[in-house]
Amino acid sequence: MPRSGSRDLTSDFERLRGRLVEVELQFISLERAEQVRTDFYEGEPFLLARSLDEERSFVYVAVPPERLDGMGILTPLERIRVLGRVRSASAAFTGSPILDLVELERLR
């Protein structure tokens, strides 16, 4: 399973779409998708996070409904490790990568 920075996700979309990747991120907030975010279903919960590389680019992590309760313990700017499946390397609305959450680990 590739460890990846956000730059890798956006630079090689076709190769990584549908694959599992592991990334370390900085949690920003838990959000719900508005209608304009066509890469999500309306109201879908997602983590807004930022890569830890020099670009500090945004990464979205879609959260399955059964994992939503566990997201309330995250605090802004906390470092996390995410194992996720690449949904899109470039969201239509923002150009940021989107992962579907498989596992999440809080980093100390």
Helices and strands as residue ranges (DSSP letters): H 6-11, H 13-16, E 20-32, E 45-51, E 58-62, G 65-73, E 79-88, E 98-106
